[in-house]
Amino acid sequence: MFENRNLINISKKSFFSVVIILVSLMVAVFILTYVIPQGAYNVDAGGNIIADTFHFTENINLPIYKLLIAPFAVFASSDGLTIIMICVFLLVLGGFFQVMENTNGIKAIIRKMIERFQNRKYVLIRIMVLIFMAFGAFFGIFEESVALLPIIILLSLSLGFDTLLALGMTVLAAGFGFASAITNPFSVGVASEIAGTNILDGGLYRLLVFGVMYFLLSTFLVRYAKKIDTDPTKSLTYEIDQEKSHEFKIDSEMVIENENKIFKTYATVFAILIAVIILSSLLELVFEISIPTIPLMAGTFLIGGFLAGWLVTHKMKLVGHAFWKGMLSVLPAILMIMLASSVKWIITEGQIIDTILHALETFFADKSAIVGILGIYLIILILEFFIGSASAKAFLLMPILIPLVSLIGITKELTILAFIFGDGYTNVIFPTNAVLLISLSIANVGYNKWFRWTYKLQLITLAMAVIFLIIGLYIGY
């Protein structure tokens, strides 16, 4: 029953390429702290920025040792708890999927899905994209998509597709859904609360945006699937996928002992997981009860992994060994998260974020409405590179933007739309986003290949976002 393969295995090449990128970014922003003057806005009791209170502060050069300790100092920062939760979740995720693979749970689920969609592969792609985009748009689910990535990778390979398509159906779709937000509590919800509007205000226009972006992404993926269906060697991950397909081959005629029992056991774990995600999101959306989703998911995977493994094998020692092995396999991803988080920590310690905000605010204050809304979009895109959290950016920016937009004739709803556009789509291309790094590590895909595969889609998305903002401005949205 138990095998010695690692389902999640981060290659040295992809690991070092990402580390080089992140270390370079850390050095670059460290240098910027010496170039850009330090400044700050006053904040209220809740920590929100008070508009028109910017002032320069005494310049204190950031000592070089802070650059060196940044990957560890992030754990003591305001984002420390979130970083710890993500790291713990990733370790548990690695352990769970190793147990699942070693007990044939992966094979049992994949074979069921192949039986159902073998002759409707392209329909399956559109269904998967719709599900993950809807979860992101309505409930703010993005990080959680990583949980299903290993299964979707093997499903994609089993249907004759590749790893990139699996990433597209899960992480890319969830990111697009997050950015095409309708009631996403982490972006629309927080921004609406700060702006003093209802979360449903402007919802119909955002629904239209969701529909268009769903069609764009699903069509992009289906066209790609047909391309590699015709010639598999056109896949950027062809060679590594050949290794994966050989190593994790799912033979439709192979007999899996107690297959139905294994399938039902793991299907139940995932059903409970989805219920937990939806319930926590609904409590946040409807009752404003904040329940951290990632710890809930980690707990579900931890308990579900050991319980399911024991029910299938009745050998807890072997289950524990597999879980431990799976946790070790994802340790390189933990270092990537630490380095990615260090970029924001350095510019925060260097006290230059508020200075950058003030310069942009000053530049756009007397501009036309169209320049203003596109400028706001640009500001958020720039900040997104350093600050991945939608809620953090909302608390940082919205108190400044709301007084500003009223002066240049832009509605609050359009400002919120610009915010969610800038916050979301680049989550799946900026190398400072921890979720993207984790996903690429799990998929064993180098960032350069991911960039080559998605950059044209991102350019189209950028153009679509600009068009939607301009249309919104002219229709008085």
C-alpha positions as a Markdown table, in Angstrom:
| # | Residue | x | y | z |
|---|---|---|---|---|
| 1 | Met | 0.0 | 0.0 | 0.0 |
| 2 | Phe | 2.7 | 2.5 | 1.0 |
| 3 | Glu | 5.2 | 3.8 | -1.6 |
| 4 | Asn | 8.3 | 6.0 | -1.3 |
| 5 | Arg | 7.4 | 8.7 | -3.9 |
| 6 | Asn | 7.0 | 12.4 | -3.0 |
| 7 | Leu | 3.8 | 13.9 | -4.5 |
| 8 | Ile | 5.1 | 17.4 | -3.7 |
| 9 | Asn | 8.7 | 17.7 | -4.8 |
| 10 | Ile | 10.3 | 21.1 | -5.3 |
| 11 | Ser | 13.1 | 21.0 | -7.9 |
| 12 | Lys | 16.5 | 22.6 | -7.1 |
| 13 | Lys | 16.4 | 24.6 | -10.4 |
| 14 | Ser | 13.0 | 26.2 | -9.7 |
| 15 | Phe | 13.9 | 26.8 | -6.1 |
| 16 | Phe | 17.2 | 28.6 | -6.8 |
| 17 | Ser | 15.7 | 30.7 | -9.7 |
| 18 | Val | 13.0 | 32.0 | -7.4 |
| 19 | Val | 15.4 | 32.6 | -4.5 |
| 20 | Ile | 17.7 | 34.7 | -6.8 |
| 21 | Ile | 14.7 | 36.8 | -7.9 |
| 22 | Leu | 13.5 | 37.4 | -4.4 |
| 23 | Val | 17.0 | 38.2 | -3.0 |
| 24 | Ser | 17.5 | 40.7 | -5.8 |
| 25 | Leu | 14.2 | 42.4 | -5.0 |
| 26 | Met | 15.2 | 42.6 | -1.3 |
| 27 | Val | 18.5 | 44.3 | -2.2 |
| 28 | Ala | 16.8 | 46.7 | -4.6 |
| 29 | Val | 14.2 | 47.9 | -2.1 |
| 30 | Phe | 16.9 | 48.1 | 0.6 |
| 31 | Ile | 18.8 | 50.5 | -1.7 |
| 32 | Leu | 15.6 | 52.5 | -2.3 |
| 33 | Thr | 15.3 | 53.2 | 1.5 |
| 34 | Tyr | 18.5 | 55.2 | 1.1 |
| 35 | Val | 17.3 | 57.1 | -2.0 |
| 36 | Ile | 13.7 | 57.9 | -1.1 |
| 37 | Pro | 13.1 | 60.3 | 1.8 |
| 38 | Gln | 11.3 | 58.9 | 4.8 |
| 39 | Gly | 7.9 | 60.2 | 5.8 |
| 40 | Ala | 4.6 | 59.2 | 7.4 |
| 41 | Tyr | 0.9 | 60.0 | 7.6 |
| 42 | Asn | -0.9 | 60.4 | 10.9 |
| 43 | Val | -3.2 | 57.5 | 11.8 |
| 44 | Asp | -6.4 | 57.3 | 13.8 |
| 45 | Ala | -7.1 | 55.0 | 16.8 |
| 46 | Gly | -7.9 | 52.2 | 14.4 |
| 47 | Gly | -4.6 | 52.5 | 12.6 |
| 48 | Asn | -6.2 | 54.0 | 9.5 |
| 49 | Ile | -4.4 | 56.8 | 7.6 |
| 50 | Ile | -5.7 | 60.3 | 8.0 |
| 51 | Ala | -5.7 | 62.2 | 4.7 |
| 52 | Asp | -3.7 | 65.4 | 4.3 |
| 53 | Thr | -1.5 | 64.6 | 7.3 |
| 54 | Phe | 1.7 | 63.5 | 5.5 |
| 55 | His | 5.0 | 64.8 | 6.9 |
| 56 | Phe | 8.6 | 64.0 | 6.3 |
| 57 | Thr | 10.4 | 62.4 | 9.2 |
| 58 | Glu | 14.1 | 62.3 | 10.2 |
| 59 | Asn | 16.1 | 60.3 | 7.8 |
| 60 | Ile | 17.6 | 57.3 | 9.5 |
| 61 | Asn | 19.6 | 55.0 | 7.2 |
| 62 | Leu | 18.5 | 51.3 | 7.5 |
| 63 | Pro | 21.4 | 49.3 | 8.8 |
| 64 | Ile | 22.6 | 46.5 | 6.6 |
| 65 | Tyr | 22.0 | 43.9 | 9.2 |
| 66 | Lys | 18.3 | 44.5 | 8.8 |
| 67 | Leu | 18.6 | 43.3 | 5.2 |
| 68 | Leu | 20.2 | 40.1 | 6.5 |
| 69 | Ile | 17.7 | 39.4 | 9.3 |
| 70 | Ala | 14.6 | 40.3 | 7.2 |
| 71 | Pro | 13.6 | 36.7 | 6.4 |
| 72 | Phe | 13.4 | 36.0 | 10.1 |
| 73 | Ala | 12.2 | 39.4 | 11.3 |
| 74 | Val | 9.0 | 39.0 | 9.3 |
| 75 | Phe | 7.7 | 36.5 | 11.9 |
| 76 | Ala | 7.7 | 39.3 | 14.5 |
| 77 | Ser | 6.1 | 41.9 | 12.2 |
| 78 | Ser | 2.4 | 42.8 | 11.9 |
| 79 | Asp | 2.2 | 40.1 | 9.2 |
| 80 | Gly | 4.0 | 37.5 | 11.3 |
| 81 | Leu | 0.9 | 35.6 | 12.4 |
| 82 | Thr | -0.4 | 35.3 | 8.9 |
| 83 | Ile | 3.0 | 34.2 | 7.6 |
| 84 | Ile | 3.2 | 31.5 | 10.4 |
| 85 | Met | -0.3 | 30.3 | 9.5 |
| 86 | Ile | 0.6 | 30.0 | 5.8 |
| 87 | Cys | 3.8 | 28.1 | 6.6 |
| 88 | Val | 2.0 | 25.7 | 9.0 |
| 89 | Phe | -0.8 | 25.2 | 6.4 |
| 90 | Leu | 1.8 | 24.4 | 3.7 |
| 91 | Leu | 3.5 | 21.8 | 6.0 |
| 92 | Val | 0.2 | 20.2 | 6.8 |
| 93 | Leu | -0.7 | 20.2 | 3.2 |
| 94 | Gly | 2.5 | 18.5 | 2.2 |
| 95 | Gly | 1.9 | 15.8 | 4.8 |
| 96 | Phe | -1.7 | 15.2 | 3.9 |
| 97 | Phe | -1.1 | 14.7 | 0.2 |
| 98 | Gln | 1.8 | 12.4 | 0.9 |
| 99 | Val | -0.5 | 10.2 | 3.0 |
| 100 | Met | -3.1 | 10.5 | 0.3 |
| 101 | Glu | -0.7 | 9.4 | -2.4 |
| 102 | Asn | 0.8 | 6.6 | -0.4 |
| 103 | Thr | -2.7 | 5.1 | 0.3 |
| 104 | Asn | -3.9 | 5.3 | -3.3 |
| 105 | Gly | -6.3 | 8.1 | -2.5 |
| 106 | Ile | -5.0 | 10.2 | -5.4 |
| 107 | Lys | -5.5 | 7.4 | -7.9 |
| 108 | Ala | -9.0 | 6.5 | -6.7 |
| 109 | Ile | -10.2 | 10.1 | -7.1 |
| 110 | Ile | -8.5 | 10.7 | -10.4 |
| 111 | Arg | -9.9 | 7.5 | -11.9 |
| 112 | Lys | -13.4 | 8.4 | -10.9 |
| 113 | Met | -13.1 | 11.8 | -12.6 |
| 114 | Ile | -11.5 | 10.3 | -15.7 |
| 115 | Glu | -14.4 | 7.9 | -16.0 |
| 116 | Arg | -16.9 | 10.8 | -15.9 |
| 117 | Phe | -15.2 | 13.3 | -18.1 |
| 118 | Gln | -13.0 | 11.2 | -20.5 |
| 119 | Asn | -15.1 | 12.3 | -23.5 |
| 120 | Arg | -15.9 | 15.8 | -22.2 |
| 121 | Lys | -12.4 | 17.1 | -21.4 |
| 122 | Tyr | -13.0 | 20.7 | -22.6 |
| 123 | Val | -16.3 | 20.9 | -20.7 |
| 124 | Leu | -14.4 | 19.9 | -17.6 |
| 125 | Ile | -11.9 | 22.7 | -18.0 |
| 126 | Arg | -14.7 | 25.3 | -18.2 |
| 127 | Ile | -16.5 | 23.8 | -15.2 |
| 128 | Met | -13.3 | 23.8 | -13.1 |
| 129 | Val | -12.5 | 27.5 | -14.1 |
| 130 | Leu | -16.1 | 28.5 | -13.2 |
| 131 | Ile | -15.9 | 26.8 | -9.8 |
| 132 | Phe | -12.6 | 28.3 | -8.8 |
| 133 | Met | -13.4 | 31.8 | -10.1 |
| 134 | Ala | -16.7 | 31.8 | -8.4 |
| 135 | Phe | -15.1 | 30.8 | -5.1 |
| 136 | Gly | -12.6 | 33.7 | -5.5 |
| 137 | Ala | -15.2 | 36.3 | -6.6 |
| 138 | Phe | -17.9 | 35.6 | -4.0 |
| 139 | Phe | -15.9 | 34.3 | -1.0 |
| 140 | Gly | -12.3 | 35.6 | -1.5 |
| 141 | Ile | -10.8 | 32.1 | -1.8 |
| 142 | Phe | -7.3 | 32.2 | -3.4 |
| 143 | Glu | -4.8 | 30.7 | -1.1 |
| 144 | Glu | -7.1 | 27.7 | -0.5 |
| 145 | Ser | -6.9 | 26.7 | -4.2 |
| 146 | Val | -3.4 | 25.4 | -3.5 |
| 147 | Ala | -5.0 | 22.6 | -1.5 |
| 148 | Leu | -6.4 | 20.9 | -4.6 |
| 149 | Leu | -3.5 | 21.6 | -6.9 |
| 150 | Pro | -1.7 | 18.2 | -6.6 |
| 151 | Ile | -4.9 | 16.3 | -7.5 |
| 152 | Ile | -5.7 | 18.6 | -10.4 |
| 153 | Ile | -2.2 | 18.2 | -11.8 |
| 154 | Leu | -2.5 | 14.5 | -11.9 |
| 155 | Leu | -6.0 | 14.8 | -13.3 |
| 156 | Ser | -4.7 | 17.1 | -16.1 |
| 157 | Leu | -1.9 | 14.7 | -16.9 |
| 158 | Ser | -4.2 | 11.7 | -17.0 |
| 159 | Leu | -6.4 | 13.5 | -19.5 |
| 160 | Gly | -3.5 | 14.2 | -21.8 |
| 161 | Phe | -2.9 | 17.8 | -20.7 |
| 162 | Asp | 0.0 | 19.3 | -18.7 |
| 163 | Thr | 0.9 | 20.9 | -15.4 |
| 164 | Leu | 0.4 | 24.4 | -16.7 |
| 165 | Leu | -3.2 | 23.7 | -17.5 |
| 166 | Ala | -3.7 | 22.4 | -14.0 |
| 167 | Leu | -2.3 | 25.6 | -12.6 |
| 168 | Gly | -4.6 | 27.5 | -14.9 |
| 169 | Met | -7.7 | 25.6 | -13.7 |
| 170 | Thr | -6.9 | 26.2 | -10.1 |
| 171 | Val | -4.6 | 29.0 | -9.0 |
| 172 | Leu | -5.0 | 31.2 | -12.1 |
| 173 | Ala | -8.8 | 30.8 | -12.0 |
| 174 | Ala | -8.9 | 31.5 | -8.3 |
| 175 | Gly | -6.7 | 34.6 | -8.8 |
| 176 | Phe | -8.9 | 35.9 | -11.7 |
| 177 | Gly | -12.0 | 35.3 | -9.5 |
| 178 | Phe | -10.5 | 37.2 | -6.6 |
| 179 | Ala | -9.8 | 40.1 | -9.0 |
| 180 | Ser | -13.2 | 39.9 | -10.6 |
| 181 | Ala | -14.7 | 40.2 | -7.2 |
| 182 | Ile | -18.5 | 40.5 | -6.6 |
| 183 | Thr | -18.8 | 40.0 | -2.9 |
| 184 | Asn | -15.2 | 39.1 | -2.0 |
| 185 | Pro | -15.1 | 40.1 | 1.8 |
| 186 | Phe | -11.3 | 40.7 | 1.7 |
| 187 | Ser | -11.3 | 43.2 | -1.1 |
| 188 | Val | -14.8 | 44.5 | -1.9 |
| 189 | Gly | -15.9 | 44.0 | 1.7 |
| 190 | Val | -13.1 | 45.8 | 3.4 |
| 191 | Ala | -12.9 | 48.6 | 0.8 |
| 192 | Ser | -16.7 | 49.2 | 0.9 |
| 193 | Glu | -16.7 | 49.4 | 4.7 |
| 194 | Ile | -13.9 | 52.0 | 4.7 |
| 195 | Ala | -15.6 | 53.9 | 1.8 |
| 196 | Gly | -19.0 | 53.9 | 3.6 |
| 197 | Thr | -20.8 | 52.0 | 0.9 |
| 198 | Asn | -22.7 | 48.7 | 0.8 |
| 199 | Ile | -20.9 | 45.6 | -0.5 |
| 200 | Leu | -23.6 | 45.1 | -3.1 |
| 201 | Asp | -23.4 | 48.6 | -4.5 |
| 202 | Gly | -22.3 | 48.4 | -8.1 |
| 203 | Gly | -22.6 | 44.6 | -8.0 |
| 204 | Leu | -24.3 | 44.3 | -11.4 |
| 205 | Tyr | -21.4 | 45.9 | -13.2 |
| 206 | Arg | -18.9 | 43.7 | -11.3 |
| 207 | Leu | -21.0 | 40.7 | -12.3 |
| 208 | Leu | -20.6 | 41.7 | -16.0 |
| 209 | Val | -16.9 | 42.0 | -15.4 |
| 210 | Phe | -16.8 | 38.5 | -13.9 |
| 211 | Gly | -18.6 | 37.0 | -16.9 |
| 212 | Val | -16.3 | 38.6 | -19.5 |
| 213 | Met | -13.1 | 37.6 | -17.5 |
| 214 | Tyr | -14.5 | 34.0 | -17.1 |
| 215 | Phe | -15.0 | 33.8 | -20.9 |
| 216 | Leu | -11.5 | 35.2 | -21.5 |
| 217 | Leu | -9.7 | 32.8 | -19.1 |
| 218 | Ser | -11.7 | 29.6 | -19.9 |
| 219 | Thr | -11.2 | 30.2 | -23.6 |
| 220 | Phe | -7.5 | 30.8 | -23.1 |
| 221 | Leu | -7.2 | 27.5 | -21.3 |
| 222 | Val | -9.4 | 25.5 | -23.7 |
| 223 | Arg | -7.4 | 26.8 | -26.7 |
| 224 | Tyr | -4.2 | 25.8 | -25.0 |
| 225 | Ala | -5.6 | 22.4 | -24.1 |
| 226 | Lys | -6.5 | 21.8 | -27.8 |
| 227 | Lys | -3.0 | 23.0 | -28.8 |
| 228 | Ile | -1.2 | 20.4 | -26.6 |
| 229 | Asp | -3.8 | 17.8 | -27.4 |
| 230 | Thr | -2.7 | 18.1 | -31.0 |
| 231 | Asp | 1.0 | 18.3 | -30.2 |
| 232 | Pro | 2.0 | 17.5 | -26.6 |
| 233 | Thr | 5.6 | 18.7 | -27.3 |
| 234 | Lys | 4.4 | 22.3 | -27.5 |
| 235 | Ser | 3.9 | 22.2 | -23.7 |
| 236 | Leu | 6.5 | 24.2 | -21.8 |
| 237 | Thr | 6.5 | 21.5 | -19.2 |
| 238 | Tyr | 6.6 | 18.5 | -21.6 |
| 239 | Glu | 9.7 | 16.9 | -20.3 |
| 240 | Ile | 9.0 | 17.2 | -16.6 |
| 241 | Asp | 5.4 | 16.1 | -17.3 |
| 242 | Gln | 6.7 | 12.9 | -19.0 |
| 243 | Glu | 8.5 | 12.1 | -15.8 |
| 244 | Lys | 5.4 | 12.9 | -13.7 |
| 245 | Ser | 3.2 | 10.8 | -15.9 |
| 246 | His | 5.6 | 7.9 | -15.7 |
| 247 | Glu | 6.0 | 8.2 | -11.9 |
| 248 | Phe | 2.4 | 8.7 | -11.0 |
| 249 | Lys | 0.8 | 6.7 | -13.9 |
| 250 | Ile | -2.9 | 6.0 | -13.3 |
| 251 | Asp | -3.7 | 2.8 | -15.1 |
| 252 | Ser | -7.4 | 2.4 | -15.7 |
| 253 | Glu | -7.1 | -1.4 | -15.6 |
| 254 | Met | -5.0 | -1.5 | -12.4 |
| 255 | Val | -6.8 | -3.0 | -9.5 |
| 256 | Ile | -6.8 | -0.9 | -6.3 |
| 257 | Glu | -7.7 | -2.8 | -3.2 |
| 258 | Asn | -10.8 | -1.3 | -1.5 |
| 259 | Glu | -10.9 | 1.5 | -4.1 |
| 260 | Asn | -14.5 | 2.5 | -3.3 |
| 261 | Lys | -13.7 | 2.7 | 0.4 |
| 262 | Ile | -10.6 | 4.8 | -0.3 |
| 263 | Phe | -12.5 | 7.1 | -2.7 |
| 264 | Lys | -15.4 | 7.7 | -0.2 |
| 265 | Thr | -12.9 | 8.3 | 2.6 |
| 266 | Tyr | -11.0 | 11.1 | 0.9 |
| 267 | Ala | -14.0 | 12.5 | -0.9 |
| 268 | Thr | -15.6 | 12.9 | 2.5 |
| 269 | Val | -12.5 | 14.8 | 3.8 |
| 270 | Phe | -12.7 | 17.2 | 0.8 |
| 271 | Ala | -16.4 | 17.6 | 1.2 |
| 272 | Ile | -15.9 | 18.7 | 4.8 |
| 273 | Leu | -13.0 | 21.0 | 3.7 |
| 274 | Ile | -15.2 | 22.7 | 1.1 |
| 275 | Ala | -18.0 | 23.1 | 3.7 |
| 276 | Val | -15.6 | 24.6 | 6.2 |
| 277 | Ile | -14.4 | 27.2 | 3.6 |
| 278 | Ile | -17.9 | 28.1 | 2.5 |
| 279 | Leu | -19.2 | 28.3 | 6.0 |
| 280 | Ser | -16.4 | 30.6 | 7.2 |
| 281 | Ser | -16.8 | 32.8 | 4.2 |
| 282 | Leu | -20.6 | 33.1 | 4.7 |
| 283 | Leu | -20.1 | 33.9 | 8.4 |
| 284 | Glu | -17.7 | 36.7 | 7.3 |
| 285 | Leu | -20.0 | 38.0 | 4.6 |
| 286 | Val | -23.4 | 37.8 | 6.3 |
| 287 | Phe | -22.8 | 38.0 | 10.0 |
| 288 | Glu | -19.4 | 39.8 | 10.0 |
| 289 | Ile | -18.0 | 37.0 | 12.1 |
| 290 | Ser | -14.3 | 36.7 | 11.2 |
| 291 | Ile | -13.0 | 33.1 | 11.3 |
| 292 | Pro | -9.5 | 32.6 | 9.9 |
| 293 | Thr | -9.9 | 30.2 | 7.0 |
| 294 | Ile | -6.3 | 28.9 | 6.7 |
| 295 | Pro | -6.1 | 27.6 | 10.3 |
| 296 | Leu | -9.5 | 25.9 | 9.8 |
| 297 | Met | -8.2 | 24.3 | 6.6 |
| 298 | Ala | -4.9 | 23.2 | 8.2 |
| 299 | Gly | -6.8 | 21.6 | 11.1 |
| 300 | Thr | -9.2 | 19.8 | 8.7 |
| 301 | Phe | -6.2 | 18.5 | 6.6 |
| 302 | Leu | -4.3 | 17.5 | 9.7 |
| 303 | Ile | -7.2 | 15.5 | 11.3 |
| 304 | Gly | -8.5 | 14.3 | 8.0 |
| 305 | Gly | -5.1 | 13.1 | 6.8 |
| 306 | Phe | -4.4 | 11.0 | 9.9 |
| 307 | Leu | -7.9 | 9.7 | 10.2 |
| 308 | Ala | -8.3 | 8.9 | 6.5 |
| 309 | Gly | -4.9 | 7.2 | 6.5 |
| 310 | Trp | -5.7 | 5.1 | 9.5 |
| 311 | Leu | -9.1 | 4.1 | 8.1 |
| 312 | Val | -7.5 | 2.9 | 4.9 |
| 313 | Thr | -4.4 | 1.2 | 6.4 |
| 314 | His | -5.1 | 0.7 | 10.1 |
| 315 | Lys | -1.3 | 1.5 | 10.6 |
| 316 | Met | -0.9 | 4.8 | 12.3 |
| 317 | Lys | 2.9 | 4.5 | 12.5 |
| 318 | Leu | 3.1 | 4.3 | 8.7 |
| 319 | Val | 0.7 | 7.2 | 8.3 |
| 320 | Gly | 2.8 | 9.3 | 10.6 |
| 321 | His | 6.0 | 8.5 | 8.7 |
| 322 | Ala | 4.4 | 9.5 | 5.4 |
| 323 | Phe | 3.0 | 12.7 | 6.9 |
| 324 | Trp | 6.4 | 13.6 | 8.2 |
| 325 | Lys | 8.0 | 12.9 | 4.9 |
| 326 | Gly | 5.5 | 15.1 | 3.1 |
| 327 | Met | 6.2 | 18.0 | 5.5 |
| 328 | Leu | 9.9 | 17.8 | 4.8 |
| 329 | Ser | 9.3 | 17.9 | 1.0 |
| 330 | Val | 7.8 | 21.5 | 1.2 |
| 331 | Leu | 10.4 | 23.1 | 3.5 |
| 332 | Pro | 12.0 | 25.0 | 0.5 |
| 333 | Ala | 8.7 | 26.7 | -0.1 |
| 334 | Ile | 8.8 | 28.0 | 3.5 |
| 335 | Leu | 12.1 | 29.8 | 2.7 |
| 336 | Met | 10.5 | 31.3 | -0.4 |
| 337 | Ile | 7.6 | 32.7 | 1.7 |
| 338 | Met | 10.1 | 34.2 | 4.1 |
| 339 | Leu | 12.0 | 35.9 | 1.4 |
| 340 | Ala | 8.9 | 37.2 | -0.4 |
| 341 | Ser | 7.6 | 38.7 | 2.9 |
| 342 | Ser | 10.9 | 40.4 | 3.5 |
| 343 | Val | 10.4 | 42.8 | 0.6 |
| 344 | Lys | 7.5 | 44.5 | 2.3 |
| 345 | Trp | 9.2 | 44.3 | 5.7 |
| 346 | Ile | 12.2 | 46.2 | 4.4 |
| 347 | Ile | 10.3 | 49.1 | 2.8 |
| 348 | Thr | 8.1 | 49.3 | 5.9 |
| 349 | Glu | 11.2 | 49.5 | 8.2 |
| 350 | Gly | 12.7 | 52.0 | 5.8 |
| 351 | Gln | 9.5 | 54.2 | 6.2 |
| 352 | Ile | 9.2 | 54.9 | 2.5 |
| 353 | Ile | 5.7 | 53.6 | 1.7 |
| 354 | Asp | 4.0 | 56.7 | 2.9 |
| 355 | Thr | 6.4 | 58.9 | 1.0 |
| 356 | Ile | 5.6 | 57.0 | -2.2 |
| 357 | Leu | 1.9 | 57.3 | -1.5 |
| 358 | His | 2.1 | 61.0 | -0.9 |
| 359 | Ala | 4.0 | 61.6 | -4.1 |
| 360 | Leu | 1.4 | 59.7 | -6.1 |
| 361 | Glu | -1.5 | 61.5 | -4.3 |
| 362 | Thr | 0.1 | 64.9 | -5.1 |
| 363 | Phe | 0.6 | 64.0 | -8.7 |
| 364 | Phe | -3.0 | 62.9 | -9.3 |
| 365 | Ala | -4.8 | 65.4 | -7.1 |
| 366 | Asp | -5.3 | 68.0 | -9.9 |
| 367 | Lys | -5.7 | 65.6 | -12.8 |
| 368 | Ser | -8.8 | 64.8 | -14.9 |
| 369 | Ala | -11.1 | 62.0 | -13.9 |
| 370 | Ile | -9.8 | 59.6 | -16.5 |
| 371 | Val | -6.2 | 60.2 | -15.6 |
| 372 | Gly | -7.2 | 60.0 | -12.0 |
| 373 | Ile | -8.9 | 56.6 | -12.1 |
| 374 | Leu | -6.1 | 55.1 | -14.3 |
| 375 | Gly | -3.6 | 56.6 | -11.9 |
| 376 | Ile | -5.3 | 55.0 | -8.9 |
| 377 | Tyr | -5.2 | 51.7 | -10.7 |
| 378 | Leu | -1.5 | 52.2 | -11.3 |
| 379 | Ile | -0.9 | 53.0 | -7.6 |
| 380 | Ile | -2.6 | 49.8 | -6.5 |
| 381 | Leu | -0.6 | 47.8 | -9.1 |
| 382 | Ile | 2.6 | 49.2 | -7.8 |
| 383 | Leu | 1.7 | 48.5 | -4.2 |
| 384 | Glu | 0.5 | 45.0 | -5.0 |
| 385 | Phe | 4.1 | 44.1 | -5.9 |
| 386 | Phe | 5.1 | 44.7 | -2.3 |
| 387 | Ile | 1.9 | 44.1 | -0.4 |
| 388 | Gly | -0.1 | 41.1 | -1.4 |
| 389 | Ser | -2.8 | 41.3 | 1.2 |
| 390 | Ala | -6.0 | 42.9 | -0.1 |
| 391 | Ser | -7.2 | 43.9 | 3.3 |
| 392 | Ala | -3.8 | 45.5 | 4.2 |
| 393 | Lys | -3.9 | 47.6 | 1.0 |
| 394 | Ala | -7.5 | 48.6 | 1.6 |
| 395 | Phe | -6.7 | 50.0 | 5.1 |
| 396 | Leu | -3.6 | 51.7 | 3.7 |
| 397 | Leu | -5.1 | 53.3 | 0.6 |
| 398 | Met | -8.8 | 53.8 | 0.9 |
| 399 | Pro | -8.6 | 56.5 | 3.6 |
| 400 | Ile | -6.4 | 58.5 | 1.2 |
| 401 | Leu | -8.3 | 57.7 | -2.0 |
| 402 | Ile | -11.9 | 58.4 | -0.9 |
| 403 | Pro | -11.3 | 62.1 | -0.2 |
| 404 | Leu | -9.2 | 62.4 | -3.3 |
| 405 | Val | -11.7 | 60.9 | -5.8 |
| 406 | Ser | -14.5 | 63.2 | -4.6 |
| 407 | Leu | -12.3 | 66.1 | -5.8 |
| 408 | Ile | -11.7 | 64.8 | -9.3 |
| 409 | Gly | -15.2 | 63.4 | -10.0 |
| 410 | Ile | -14.8 | 59.7 | -9.5 |
| 411 | Thr | -17.4 | 57.6 | -7.6 |
| 412 | Lys | -16.6 | 55.4 | -4.7 |
| 413 | Glu | -17.9 | 52.3 | -6.5 |
| 414 | Leu | -15.5 | 53.0 | -9.5 |
| 415 | Thr | -12.6 | 53.5 | -7.0 |
| 416 | Ile | -13.4 | 50.1 | -5.4 |
| 417 | Leu | -13.4 | 48.5 | -8.8 |
| 418 | Ala | -10.0 | 50.0 | -9.6 |
| 419 | Phe | -8.8 | 48.7 | -6.2 |
| 420 | Ile | -10.0 | 45.1 | -6.8 |
| 421 | Phe | -8.5 | 45.1 | -10.4 |
| 422 | Gly | -5.1 | 46.3 | -9.1 |
| 423 | Asp | -5.2 | 44.0 | -6.2 |
| 424 | Gly | -6.1 | 40.7 | -7.8 |
| 425 | Tyr | -5.0 | 39.8 | -11.4 |
| 426 | Thr | -1.3 | 40.4 | -10.7 |
| 427 | Asn | -1.4 | 38.0 | -7.8 |
| 428 | Val | -0.8 | 35.3 | -10.3 |
| 429 | Ile | 2.3 | 36.9 | -12.0 |
| 430 | Phe | 4.2 | 39.0 | -9.4 |
| 431 | Pro | 7.0 | 36.9 | -8.0 |
| 432 | Thr | 6.5 | 38.4 | -4.6 |
| 433 | Asn | 3.2 | 36.7 | -4.1 |
| 434 | Ala | 3.6 | 33.8 | -1.7 |
| 435 | Val | 0.7 | 31.8 | -3.0 |
| 436 | Leu | 2.1 | 31.9 | -6.6 |
| 437 | Leu | 5.5 | 30.8 | -5.3 |
| 438 | Ile | 4.0 | 27.9 | -3.3 |
| 439 | Ser | 1.9 | 26.8 | -6.3 |
| 440 | Leu | 4.9 | 26.8 | -8.7 |
| 441 | Ser | 7.0 | 25.0 | -6.2 |
| 442 | Ile | 4.3 | 22.3 | -5.7 |
| 443 | Ala | 3.9 | 22.0 | -9.5 |
| 444 | Asn | 7.7 | 22.0 | -10.0 |
| 445 | Val | 7.4 | 24.8 | -12.6 |
| 446 | Gly | 10.0 | 27.5 | -12.9 |
| 447 | Tyr | 8.9 | 31.1 | -12.7 |
| 448 | Asn | 10.3 | 31.9 | -16.1 |
| 449 | Lys | 8.1 | 29.2 | -17.7 |
| 450 | Trp | 5.1 | 30.5 | -15.9 |
| 451 | Phe | 5.8 | 34.1 | -17.0 |
| 452 | Arg | 6.2 | 33.0 | -20.6 |
| 453 | Trp | 2.9 | 31.2 | -20.5 |
| 454 | Thr | 0.8 | 33.9 | -18.9 |
| 455 | Tyr | 2.3 | 37.3 | -19.8 |
| 456 | Lys | 0.2 | 37.7 | -22.9 |
| 457 | Leu | -3.0 | 36.8 | -20.9 |
| 458 | Gln | -1.9 | 39.4 | -18.3 |
| 459 | Leu | -1.4 | 42.1 | -21.0 |
| 460 | Ile | -4.9 | 41.4 | -22.3 |
| 461 | Thr | -6.3 | 41.5 | -18.8 |
| 462 | Leu | -4.5 | 44.8 | -18.2 |
| 463 | Ala | -6.2 | 46.2 | -21.3 |
| 464 | Met | -9.6 | 44.8 | -20.3 |
| 465 | Ala | -9.3 | 46.4 | -16.8 |
| 466 | Val | -8.5 | 49.8 | -18.3 |
| 467 | Ile | -11.4 | 49.5 | -20.7 |
| 468 | Phe | -13.8 | 48.5 | -17.9 |
| 469 | Leu | -12.6 | 51.5 | -15.8 |
| 470 | Ile | -13.0 | 53.9 | -18.7 |
| 471 | Ile | -16.5 | 52.6 | -19.5 |
| 472 | Gly | -17.4 | 52.8 | -15.9 |
| 473 | Leu | -16.3 | 56.4 | -15.7 |
| 474 | Tyr | -18.4 | 57.4 | -18.8 |
| 475 | Ile | -21.6 | 55.6 | -17.7 |
| 476 | Gly | -21.4 | 57.2 | -14.3 |
| 477 | Tyr | -20.7 | 53.9 | -12.5 |
